[in-house]
Amino acid sequence: MALERVQKVMAEQGMCSRRAAEQIILEGRVKVNGHPVNLGDKMDVNRDTLSIDGQRIRLEKKQEYHYLMLHKPRGFVTTTSDERGRKTVMDLLADYPARVFPVGRLDKDSEGLLLLTNDGSFANLMMHPSHGVSKLYRVTVRPRADESQVIALSKGVTLDDGSVTQPAVINVVVDEPGRTVMEMTIKEGKNRQ
């Protein structure tokens, strides 16, 4: 009998992210074999019955994993669905035969490599800062960034929500009047970082 935490099962089955699964569990919406689940509770995918909001969830016993690399163009939101009706990266994969979800995110006005998968363990490995996976961004700043701003970014900055980013490795590629182009390497992906 292979027991796994319920939130991990939900994420690995591609239902939602592990963080979202934890929230759903905290809201009391998840049951295993008819009993409410607490964070950290475990289940056997091959034997136990999982339900969310009273609906039984069909669990895949043996899952085929999919890993996609997508060049996300500007104008698409990195999410599986958007309540405001904006275009999502899933619109670019409308004909893909398996359900996948984004690994991390890029802002609507950003473009670049985005990974998508249905492998929750892989997604967690890539996204969680404790695993130390670096992400490289090429950023154009207008007007030109001055030296003190570049130094501040490399030491870590305080975001609007009061959280502080980890230090970033900054490489200035172009520095000219009106703009600075930098390559930033970070190990976390805080919103609006």
DRENDO-1510 file (C-alpha; in Angstrom, 1 decimal, always signed):
<recs>
REC; n; res; u; v; w
REC; 1; MET; +0.0; +0.0; +0.0 .
REC; 2; ALA; +1.6; +3.3; -1.2 .
REC; 3; LEU; +0.3; +6.2; +0.9 .
REC; 4; GLU; +0.7; +9.7; -0.4 .
REC; 5; ARG; -0.4; +13.1; +1.0 .
REC; 6; VAL; -3.8; +14.0; -0.4 .
REC; 7; GLN; -2.6; +17.5; -1.6 .
REC; 8; LYS; +0.3; +15.8; -3.4 .
REC; 9; VAL; -2.1; +13.3; -5.1 .
REC; 10; MET; -4.4; +16.2; -6.2 .
REC; 11; ALA; -1.4; +18.1; -7.7 .
REC; 12; GLU; +0.1; +15.0; -9.4 .
REC; 13; GLN; -3.3; +14.2; -10.9 .
REC; 14; GLY; -3.3; +17.7; -12.4 .
REC; 15; MET; -6.3; +19.0; -10.6 .
REC; 16; CYS; -4.6; +22.1; -9.3 .
REC; 17; SER; -1.3; +23.2; -7.8 .
REC; 18; ARG; -0.2; +21.8; -4.5 .
REC; 19; ARG; -0.8; +25.2; -2.8 .
REC; 20; ALA; -4.3; +25.3; -4.2 .
REC; 21; ALA; -5.0; +21.8; -3.0 .
REC; 22; GLU; -3.9; +22.7; +0.4 .
REC; 23; GLN; -6.3; +25.7; +0.4 .
REC; 24; ILE; -9.2; +23.5; -0.8 .
REC; 25; ILE; -8.4; +21.0; +2.0 .
REC; 26; LEU; -8.3; +23.8; +4.6 .
REC; 27; GLU; -11.7; +24.9; +3.4 .
REC; 28; GLY; -13.0; +21.5; +4.3 .
REC; 29; ARG; -14.1; +20.6; +0.7 .
REC; 30; VAL; -12.0; +17.4; +0.4 .
REC; 31; LYS; -13.0; +13.9; +1.7 .
REC; 32; VAL; -11.3; +10.5; +1.4 .
REC; 33; ASN; -13.6; +7.5; +1.8 .
REC; 34; GLY; -16.3; +9.9; +3.0 .
REC; 35; HIS; -14.2; +11.4; +5.8 .
REC; 36; PRO; -13.0; +15.1; +5.8 .
REC; 37; VAL; -9.3; +15.5; +5.1 .
REC; 38; ASN; -6.8; +17.5; +7.1 .
REC; 39; LEU; -3.5; +18.8; +5.8 .
REC; 40; GLY; -1.0; +16.0; +5.8 .
REC; 41; ASP; -3.5; +13.2; +5.7 .
REC; 42; LYS; -2.5; +10.4; +3.3 .
REC; 43; MET; -4.4; +8.2; +0.9 .
REC; 44; ASP; -3.8; +5.2; -1.3 .
REC; 45; VAL; -4.6; +6.1; -4.9 .
REC; 46; ASN; -5.3; +2.5; -5.8 .
REC; 47; ARG; -7.8; +1.9; -3.0 .
REC; 48; ASP; -9.2; +5.1; -1.6 .
REC; 49; THR; -12.0; +7.3; -2.9 .
REC; 50; LEU; -11.4; +11.0; -3.2 .
REC; 51; SER; -14.2; +13.6; -3.4 .
REC; 52; ILE; -14.2; +17.4; -3.7 .
REC; 53; ASP; -17.3; +19.4; -3.0 .
REC; 54; GLY; -19.2; +16.1; -2.8 .
REC; 55; GLN; -18.2; +15.0; -6.3 .
REC; 56; ARG; -16.2; +11.8; -6.6 .
REC; 57; ILE; -12.9; +12.4; -8.5 .
REC; 58; ARG; -11.7; +9.7; -10.9 .
REC; 59; LEU; -8.0; +9.1; -10.1 .
REC; 60; GLU; -5.7; +7.8; -12.8 .
REC; 61; LYS; -3.9; +4.7; -11.5 .
REC; 62; LYS; -1.0; +4.9; -13.8 .
REC; 63; GLN; -0.4; +8.3; -15.3 .
REC; 64; GLU; +1.5; +9.1; -18.5 .
REC; 65; TYR; +3.5; +12.3; -17.8 .
REC; 66; HIS; +3.7; +15.1; -20.4 .
REC; 67; TYR; +6.3; +17.9; -20.4 .
REC; 68; LEU; +6.0; +20.8; -22.8 .
REC; 69; MET; +8.1; +23.8; -23.7 .
REC; 70; LEU; +6.1; +26.7; -25.0 .
REC; 71; HIS; +7.2; +30.1; -26.2 .
REC; 72; LYS; +4.6; +32.2; -24.5 .
REC; 73; PRO; +3.8; +35.3; -26.5 .
REC; 74; ARG; +2.8; +38.6; -25.0 .
REC; 75; GLY; -0.9; +39.1; -24.3 .
REC; 76; PHE; -1.6; +35.7; -22.8 .
REC; 77; VAL; -2.2; +35.1; -19.1 .
REC; 78; THR; -0.3; +32.2; -17.5 .
REC; 79; THR; -3.2; +30.3; -15.9 .
REC; 80; THR; -5.4; +27.4; -16.8 .
REC; 81; SER; -8.6; +29.6; -16.8 .
REC; 82; ASP; -9.3; +33.3; -16.3 .
REC; 83; GLU; -12.5; +34.6; -14.7 .
REC; 84; ARG; -12.1; +37.9; -16.6 .
REC; 85; GLY; -12.2; +36.1; -20.0 .
REC; 86; ARG; -8.6; +37.0; -21.0 .
REC; 87; LYS; -6.6; +34.8; -23.4 .
REC; 88; THR; -4.7; +32.1; -21.4 .
REC; 89; VAL; -1.7; +29.9; -22.4 .
REC; 90; MET; -4.2; +27.0; -22.5 .
REC; 91; ASP; -5.8; +28.7; -25.6 .
REC; 92; LEU; -2.5; +28.0; -27.3 .
REC; 93; LEU; -2.8; +24.3; -26.5 .
REC; 94; ALA; -6.5; +23.8; -27.3 .
REC; 95; ASP; -5.8; +20.7; -29.4 .
REC; 96; TYR; -3.3; +19.1; -27.0 .
REC; 97; PRO; -4.5; +15.6; -26.0 .
REC; 98; ALA; -3.6; +15.7; -22.3 .
REC; 99; ARG; -4.5; +18.1; -19.5 .
REC; 100; VAL; -1.4; +20.0; -18.5 .
REC; 101; PHE; -0.8; +23.1; -16.3 .
REC; 102; PRO; +1.9; +25.9; -16.3 .
REC; 103; VAL; +5.0; +25.5; -14.3 .
REC; 104; GLY; +5.5; +29.0; -12.8 .
REC; 105; ARG; +4.3; +32.0; -14.6 .
REC; 106; LEU; +5.1; +34.9; -16.9 .
REC; 107; ASP; +3.2; +38.2; -16.7 .
REC; 108; LYS; +0.7; +38.9; -19.4 .
REC; 109; ASP; +3.0; +41.4; -21.0 .
REC; 110; SER; +6.1; +39.1; -20.9 .
REC; 111; GLU; +7.1; +36.5; -23.4 .
REC; 112; GLY; +9.5; +33.6; -23.3 .
REC; 113; LEU; +9.9; +29.9; -22.3 .
REC; 114; LEU; +7.1; +28.5; -20.2 .
REC; 115; LEU; +7.1; +24.8; -19.1 .
REC; 116; LEU; +3.8; +22.9; -18.9 .
REC; 117; THR; +3.2; +19.5; -17.4 .
REC; 118; ASN; +0.8; +17.1; -15.7 .
REC; 119; ASP; +3.6; +16.0; -13.3 .
REC; 120; GLY; +3.0; +17.7; -10.0 .
REC; 121; SER; +6.3; +16.5; -8.5 .
REC; 122; PHE; +8.3; +17.9; -11.4 .
REC; 123; ALA; +6.4; +21.2; -11.2 .
REC; 124; ASN; +7.1; +21.5; -7.5 .
REC; 125; LEU; +10.8; +20.7; -8.0 .
REC; 126; MET; +11.1; +23.4; -10.6 .
REC; 127; MET; +9.1; +26.1; -8.8 .
REC; 128; HIS; +9.8; +25.8; -5.1 .
REC; 129; PRO; +12.7; +28.0; -4.0 .
REC; 130; SER; +14.1; +25.3; -1.6 .
REC; 131; HIS; +15.2; +23.4; -4.7 .
REC; 132; GLY; +17.4; +26.3; -6.0 .
REC; 133; VAL; +16.4; +26.1; -9.6 .
REC; 134; SER; +17.5; +29.3; -11.3 .
REC; 135; LYS; +15.4; +31.2; -13.8 .
REC; 136; LEU; +17.0; +33.6; -16.3 .
REC; 137; TYR; +15.0; +36.7; -17.5 .
REC; 138; ARG; +16.1; +39.3; -20.0 .
REC; 139; VAL; +14.6; +42.6; -18.9 .
REC; 140; THR; +14.4; +46.0; -20.7 .
REC; 141; VAL; +14.1; +48.9; -18.3 .
REC; 142; ARG; +12.9; +52.3; -19.5 .
REC; 143; PRO; +14.1; +54.9; -18.7 .
REC; 144; ARG; +17.6; +53.7; -18.1 .
REC; 145; ALA; +18.4; +52.0; -14.8 .
REC; 146; ASP; +21.0; +53.6; -12.7 .
REC; 147; GLU; +23.8; +51.9; -10.8 .
REC; 148; SER; +22.1; +52.1; -7.4 .
REC; 149; GLN; +19.0; +50.3; -8.8 .
REC; 150; VAL; +21.1; +47.5; -10.3 .
REC; 151; ILE; +22.9; +47.1; -7.0 .
REC; 152; ALA; +19.6; +47.1; -5.1 .
REC; 153; LEU; +18.2; +44.3; -7.3 .
REC; 154; SER; +21.3; +42.3; -6.9 .
REC; 155; LYS; +20.9; +42.5; -3.1 .
REC; 156; GLY; +17.2; +41.8; -3.0 .
REC; 157; VAL; +14.3; +44.4; -2.9 .
REC; 158; THR; +11.1; +44.9; -0.9 .
REC; 159; LEU; +8.0; +44.3; -3.0 .
REC; 160; ASP; +4.7; +46.2; -2.7 .
REC; 161; ASP; +3.3; +43.4; -0.4 .
REC; 162; GLY; +6.3; +43.9; +2.1 .
REC; 163; SER; +8.1; +40.7; +1.2 .
REC; 164; VAL; +11.8; +40.8; +0.3 .
REC; 165; THR; +13.2; +39.0; -2.7 .
REC; 166; GLN; +16.3; +36.8; -2.6 .
REC; 167; PRO; +19.4; +38.4; -4.1 .
REC; 168; ALA; +19.5; +38.3; -8.0 .
REC; 169; VAL; +22.5; +37.9; -10.2 .
REC; 170; ILE; +22.4; +40.9; -12.6 .
REC; 171; ASN; +24.3; +41.2; -15.9 .
REC; 172; VAL; +23.9; +44.5; -17.7 .
REC; 173; VAL; +23.8; +43.7; -21.4 .
REC; 174; VAL; +23.0; +47.1; -22.9 .
REC; 175; ASP; +23.3; +50.4; -21.1 .
REC; 176; GLU; +22.4; +53.4; -23.2 .
REC; 177; PRO; +20.4; +56.7; -22.8 .
REC; 178; GLY; +16.7; +55.8; -22.4 .
REC; 179; ARG; +17.1; +52.1; -21.6 .
REC; 180; THR; +19.0; +49.4; -19.9 .
REC; 181; VAL; +18.8; +45.7; -20.9 .
REC; 182; MET; +19.7; +43.3; -18.1 .
REC; 183; GLU; +19.9; +39.5; -17.7 .
REC; 184; MET; +18.5; +38.7; -14.2 .
REC; 185; THR; +19.0; +35.2; -12.7 .
REC; 186; ILE; +16.6; +34.5; -9.7 .
REC; 187; LYS; +15.8; +31.5; -7.7 .
REC; 188; GLU; +12.2; +32.4; -6.8 .
REC; 189; GLY; +9.3; +33.7; -8.7 .
REC; 190; LYS; +7.4; +36.2; -6.5 .
REC; 191; ASN; +4.4; +37.9; -8.2 .
REC; 192; ARG; +5.5; +41.2; -9.9 .
REC; 193; GLN; +9.2; +40.5; -8.9 .
</recs>
